[in-house]
Amino acid sequence: MNYHKLSRDIQRLAGGPGNIRSHTNCMTRLRLDVADTGKVDIDGIKALDGVLGVVPGEQVQIVVGPGHAARLREVFDQTAGDAGSAALDINADPELTRSEADLAATTRAKVKSRQTTPIQRMFRHIGNIFVPIIPGFIACGLVTAIANIWKMFDPDIANNAWFLAFSGIGSILVGALYFIVGHNTAKEFGGAPIMGFLAGGVPYMTALGGIPAVIGADGTETSPAIPLTIPVFGDLAPGLGGIIGVIITAWLFAAIEKRVRKLVPAALDLFLVPVITLLLGAALCIFVVMPLSAILMRALTWLLVDFALKTGGIIGGFIMSTFFLPMVMLGIHQGLTPIHAELITDHGFTELLPILAMGGAGQVGMALAVLMRTKNDKLRDVVKSALPIGVLGIGEPLIYGVSLPLLRPFFTACLGAGFGGAFIAFGMQQSLFGAGALGLSGLLMIPVITAGKWLWYVGGWLIAVVMGAVLTYFFGYREADVERVYGDGGAVDLPVLNTMG
């Protein structure tokens, strides 16, 4: 692929450099934020050599495939004369033909176009904050998994200095997570990243555990002049409010920074804006954000873990895994990411993620059933290309290329996932376990399942696959739907869905 020529052609057809506000990439797409969508020649970009498909909108997503997206973005940095922002996500599509990529892209675009409520936009912000961190979760999670397996075979290794260093590598991200989240939040909302980094540290100052007694002139201890206690909420403590508190604090830092910059003369900007932002933002964080976000975090944890999972048991597991893919459609699944991250930080794993991962397993079963039932060569090609990475936990190609356009298989896949989630929830009632890292799903999640309980996860995954296949084979497949979507090879006629909730 001639990245330099492709980059120049894309810039020209996207309305020129003045029409491109910013650019970034994911694993399969170059993403351009454009000022005027009317100036973008979508058909012209689609016709370029190397382009597999285009998702139109205020962010034009140009599908070029795994491996090519990052390289094209690097060259586009040179063409644009500036570096783009960090890669947005790690989801990868298979190497599809141009028409097949357009099929999935068109479906995705129609679904995403309905995700316009303030709550959905908020969840997309959360996704932009956390998704760039996922490679770090994967890396550290797998290192920790290797260390745990190593220790199982050689318990005496736990005191070995080299083993402790190796194990410590796996805990780097957890130790730095709040700073990274603060940094990404400030960047997402237009603040200085370094101020976001500082915002991430405010809620975790050790001094918040209680101001130590003041040492008098005679060497005796006296009570602190200003105890860090707030009526109603009680004593402050490091980490109160968790990651949600960090996100809110970093957002406040960005808002304060932009407001103060409008009031301060340019000559004094470097001296006054950062210090005012830090002091005012820290005060709001300590006395307002931390107590309130602590209540919110406790409420969400109680609802999802204590009530839905521990109290709900099998029924709770069935419901959560069944409705996870609709949450993905609505764009609100990213709202769970701070909960996962906080659970991993607090006790080393998230018990929610193995259950929610059954959504992908149900999709795998659905795909197998469609492959057995259909005689449509184009649909078979799409399933065959998307199924292998679906097994590894990357489900978007199956969702947007197969189940959602056909509609009925989407619902049978969700129900199949419910049975797998119920089985895992039953296993957790016997002995609590979870996933020690984010970003891994499908069979790739097996190494990071904690407490040696990976057989429960594998059992749930297989049940979800089988039930997704059975339900789709008998109730979810209709030849008329296949002819409607794939018969002439044209664009997807997506059924009307209530994606606004």
Secondary structure, 3 states (H helix, E strand, C coil): CCHHHHHHHHHHHCCCHHHEEEEEECCCEEEEEECCHHHCCHHHHHCCCCCCEEECCCEEEEECCCCHHHHHHHHHHHHHCCCCCCCCCCCCCCCCCHHHHHHHHHHHHHHHHCCCCHHHHHHHHHHHHHHHHHHHHHHHHHHHHHHHHHHHHCHHHHHCHHHHHHHHHHCHHHHHHHHHHHHHHHHHCCCCHHHHHHHHHHHHCHHHHCCCCEECCCCCEECCCCCCEECCCEECCCCCCHHHHHHHHHHHHHHHHHHHHHHCCHHHHHHHHHHHHHHHHHHHHHHHHHHHHHHHHHHHHHHHHHHHHHHCHHHHHHHHHHCHHHHHHHCCHHHHHHHHHHHHHHHCCECHHHHHCHHHHHHHHHHHHHHHHCCCHHHHHHHHHHHHHHHCCCCHHHHHHHHHHHCHHHHHHHHHHHHHHHHHHHHHHHCCCCECCCCCCHHHHHHHECCCCHHHHHHHHHHHHHHHHHHHHHHHCCHHHHHHHHCCCCCCCCCCCCCCC
